[in-house]
Amino acid sequence: MFDNPVLLFIQLMNGLSLGMNLFIISSGLTLILGVLRVLNFAHGAFFMLGGYVCFTLVGAFDMSPMGFWLAVIGSALALGALAWIIERLMLRHLYHRDHLYQLLFTYALVLLIGDLVKVGWGSSVLSVSFPPGLDGATNLGVAYYPSYRLLLCVIGVLVGLGLWYFVNRTRAGRLVRAARQDREMLESLGINVGRIYLWVFVAGSAIAGMGGALAAPAIALAPGMDAEIVVECFIIAIIGGLGSLGGAFLGSLILGLLNAFGVLLIPEFEIVLIYLMMVLVLLIRPWGLLGKPEAGYR
């Protein structure tokens, strides 16, 4: 294997592509975990629903050359609207409750959305076609690589840069960071923290919907696909550090590369590698690679 540079390069690109796709999805969960401190187990269900909404919208925009990208935007907006309703009517009443209530509530959402998908789209496996012009391969010099997967790498980096700029260079981003650090102080200054929580949840869920839509051409859409992705997102959050976007980026790359090269090195135990990595990080840095220890941690 190591004497085949083409194979190594392709696996490297596979790892980067998977990592960037995971980052697009997990960045939304990282925002919600970091600011709201809500264990949102429904994030994977939002990802799945985004893929199915994309499938429907692609069919509706079939004659448009921009149909797929309009479907991606539509999926993000649809999941953002659903998140707005959920937060306003239900989730906002659980912020000051024990995490167990939040976990049970979001798990109930998983079950409800899973049934909604089965009722609306059935139990058959569905697929979304690649966007026009991206169904082939691009010559990278060393080897040809699927154009769409290459684009996912670029989109992942752009999403990361956009979120970094928002959080660190805008007034709204500074308010989001302040809400994470000291909600009571921010409220005493007359800032509507509830509104910040609302839009963070909406943005995080919209990103999950967008991630599901972007992943749709590369995977098969089927009920239950949310279970694996939400586990991977939480592992990324633990490895990188809860609430750390940089940590989510790093954790996604680690997970993608472990997956890509684990298949080659030890295919029988490939699925175990990510859990071993998580355990190792928890033993060495319980707050994550780029996270910060909570106040009072010893």
C-alpha positions in Angstrom: 0.0 0.0 0.0 2.7 2.5 1.0 4.5 2.0 -2.3 1.5 3.2 -4.2 1.4 7.0 -4.1 -1.8 7.2 -6.2 -3.7 5.0 -3.7 -2.4 7.0 -0.7 -3.3 10.3 -2.4 -6.8 9.1 -3.2 -7.3 7.9 0.4 -6.0 11.3 1.7 -8.5 13.1 -0.5 -11.3 10.7 0.7 -10.4 11.6 4.3 -10.4 15.3 3.6 -13.7 15.2 1.7 -15.4 13.1 4.4 -13.8 15.4 7.1 -15.1 18.5 5.5 -18.6 17.1 5.0 -18.6 16.1 8.7 -17.4 19.6 9.6 -20.3 21.3 7.7 -22.7 19.2 9.7 -20.9 19.2 13.1 -20.3 23.0 13.1 -24.0 23.5 13.6 -24.0 21.2 16.6 -20.9 22.9 17.9 -22.7 26.3 17.9 -25.7 24.9 19.7 -23.6 23.0 22.3 -21.3 25.9 22.9 -23.9 28.6 23.3 -27.1 26.9 24.4 -25.5 24.0 26.3 -28.2 21.7 24.9 -27.5 18.1 24.1 -29.2 18.2 20.7 -29.6 14.6 19.7 -32.0 15.7 17.0 -29.2 17.3 15.0 -28.7 14.1 13.0 -32.4 14.0 12.3 -32.2 17.5 11.0 -29.4 16.4 8.7 -31.5 13.5 7.5 -34.5 15.7 6.9 -32.4 18.2 5.0 -31.3 15.4 2.6 -34.9 14.4 2.0 -36.1 17.9 1.5 -33.3 18.3 -1.0 -34.5 15.2 -2.9 -38.0 16.7 -3.2 -36.7 20.2 -4.2 -34.3 18.8 -6.8 -37.3 17.1 -8.4 -39.3 20.3 -8.4 -36.4 22.3 -9.9 -35.5 19.5 -12.4 -35.5 21.8 -15.4 -33.2 24.4 -13.8 -29.4 24.1 -14.2 -29.2 25.6 -10.7 -31.8 23.3 -9.4 -29.5 21.4 -7.0 -28.1 24.6 -5.4 -31.6 26.1 -5.1 -32.5 22.8 -3.3 -29.6 23.2 -0.9 -30.6 26.7 0.0 -34.3 25.5 0.3 -33.2 22.7 2.6 -31.3 25.1 4.9 -34.3 27.5 5.0 -36.8 24.7 5.7 -34.8 23.3 8.6 -34.2 26.8 9.9 -37.9 27.4 9.9 -38.6 24.1 11.6 -36.0 24.9 14.2 -37.6 28.4 14.8 -40.9 26.7 15.6 -39.4 24.1 17.9 -37.4 26.6 19.8 -40.2 29.1 20.2 -42.8 26.6 21.3 -40.9 24.0 23.2 -37.1 24.1 23.6 -36.9 27.6 25.2 -38.7 26.2 28.3 -35.9 23.7 28.9 -32.9 25.9 29.0 -32.9 26.1 32.8 -33.9 22.5 33.3 -31.6 19.5 33.9 -29.8 18.2 30.8 -31.8 14.9 31.1 -35.0 16.8 30.1 -33.2 18.3 27.1 -31.9 14.9 26.1 -35.3 13.3 26.3 -36.9 16.1 24.4 -34.4 16.0 21.5 -34.6 12.2 21.4 -38.4 12.5 21.1 -37.7 14.8 18.1 -35.6 12.1 16.6 -38.4 9.6 16.8 -41.0 12.1 15.4 -38.8 13.2 12.5 -38.0 9.5 11.8 -41.7 8.7 11.5 -42.3 11.9 9.5 -39.7 10.8 6.9 -41.2 7.3 6.6 -44.7 8.8 6.1 -43.6 11.4 3.7 -40.9 9.5 1.6 -41.4 5.9 2.5 -38.8 3.4 3.6 -37.1 2.9 0.2 -33.6 4.0 -0.5 -33.5 7.3 -2.5 -30.7 9.1 -4.3 -30.0 12.6 -5.6 -28.1 13.1 -8.8 -24.9 15.0 -8.9 -25.2 18.7 -9.9 -24.6 19.4 -13.7 -20.9 19.6 -14.4 -19.8 17.8 -11.2 -20.6 14.2 -12.1 -17.2 13.6 -13.4 -13.6 13.7 -12.1 -11.0 16.4 -11.9 -7.3 15.8 -12.8 -5.2 16.8 -9.7 -1.9 15.8 -11.3 -1.3 12.7 -9.1 -4.7 11.2 -9.9 -8.3 11.9 -11.0 -10.7 12.6 -8.2 -14.5 13.0 -8.2 -15.3 16.7 -8.8 -18.2 16.8 -6.3 -16.2 15.4 -3.5 -13.5 17.9 -4.3 -16.1 20.7 -4.1 -17.2 19.5 -0.7 -13.6 20.1 0.6 -13.8 23.7 -0.7 -17.3 24.3 0.8 -16.1 23.0 4.1 -13.3 25.4 4.3 -15.5 28.3 3.2 -18.1 27.4 5.9 -15.3 27.3 8.5 -13.9 30.7 7.4 -17.4 32.2 7.3 -18.3 31.0 10.8 -14.9 32.1 12.2 -15.4 35.6 10.7 -19.0 35.8 12.1 -18.0 34.7 15.6 -14.8 36.7 15.9 -15.3 39.8 13.7 -18.9 40.9 14.0 -20.9 42.5 16.7 -23.5 39.6 16.6 -20.7 37.1 17.0 -19.4 38.9 20.1 -22.8 38.8 21.6 -23.0 35.1 20.8 -19.6 34.6 22.6 -20.8 36.7 25.5 -24.0 34.7 25.8 -22.0 31.5 26.1 -19.7 32.9 28.8 -22.1 34.8 31.1 -25.8 34.9 30.2 -26.8 36.7 33.4 -24.3 39.5 32.9 -25.5 40.0 29.3 -29.1 40.1 30.4 -28.3 42.7 33.0 -26.9 44.9 30.2 -30.3 44.8 28.5 -29.5 42.3 25.8 -32.2 39.9 24.8 -30.4 36.6 25.3 -33.4 34.6 24.5 -33.3 36.0 21.0 -29.6 35.1 20.7 -30.4 31.5 21.7 -33.2 31.4 19.2 -31.1 32.4 16.2 -28.2 30.2 17.3 -30.5 27.2 17.3 -32.0 28.2 14.0 -28.5 28.8 12.4 -27.2 25.5 13.7 -30.2 23.5 12.5 -30.1 25.3 9.1 -26.4 24.2 8.8 -27.5 20.6 9.5 -30.1 20.8 6.8 -27.6 22.3 4.4 -25.1 19.5 5.3 -27.8 16.9 4.6 -28.5 18.4 1.2 -24.8 18.6 0.3 -24.3 15.0 1.3 -27.3 13.7 -0.6 -25.6 13.1 -3.9 -22.7 11.2 -2.3 -24.8 8.9 0.0 -28.0 6.9 -0.1 -31.0 8.5 1.7 -32.8 6.0 4.0 -34.6 6.2 7.3 -32.3 5.7 10.2 -29.3 7.4 8.5 -29.3 10.0 11.2 -28.1 7.6 14.0 -24.6 7.2 12.7 -24.1 10.9 11.8 -25.2 12.2 15.2 -22.8 9.9 17.0 -19.9 11.1 14.7 -20.9 14.7 15.4 -20.7 14.2 19.1 -17.4 12.4 18.9 -16.1 15.4 16.9 -17.3 17.8 19.5 -15.7 15.7 22.3 -12.3 15.4 20.4 -12.2 19.1 19.4 -13.7 20.6 22.5 -17.3 21.5 23.3 -18.2 24.7 21.6 -14.9 25.2 19.7 -15.3 25.7 16.0 -11.6 25.2 15.5 -11.8 22.0 17.5 -14.7 20.9 15.3 -12.7 21.5 12.2 -9.7 19.6 13.6 -11.9 16.8 15.0 -13.6 16.4 11.6 -10.3 16.1 9.8 -9.1 13.5 12.3 -12.2 11.5 12.0 -12.2 11.6 8.2 -8.6 10.6 7.9 -8.9 7.8 10.5 -11.9 6.5 8.5 -10.0 6.7 5.2 -6.7 5.1 6.3 -8.2 2.8 8.9 -10.0 0.9 6.0 -6.6 0.3 4.4 -4.5 -0.4 7.5 -6.9 -2.4 9.8 -10.2 -2.9 8.0 -11.5 -5.3 10.7 -11.2 -2.6 13.4 -11.6 0.6 11.4 -14.9 1.5 13.1 -13.2 1.2 16.5 -10.4 3.7 15.7 -12.6 6.8 16.2 -13.8 5.6 19.6 -10.2 4.8 20.7 -9.2 8.3 19.6 -12.1 9.8 21.6 -11.0 7.8 24.7 -7.4 8.8 24.3 -8.4 12.5 24.1 -10.6 12.2 27.1 -7.7 10.7 29.1 -5.2 13.4 28.1 -7.4 16.5 27.6 -10.9 15.9 29.0 -11.9 19.3 27.6 -10.9 18.5 24.0 -7.9 19.3 21.8 -8.8 23.0 21.3 -11.4 23.3 24.1 -11.0 25.1 27.4 -11.5 23.5 30.8 -14.7 24.6 32.6 -14.4 27.0 35.5 -13.6 25.1 38.7 -12.1 22.1 36.8 -9.3 20.4 38.6 
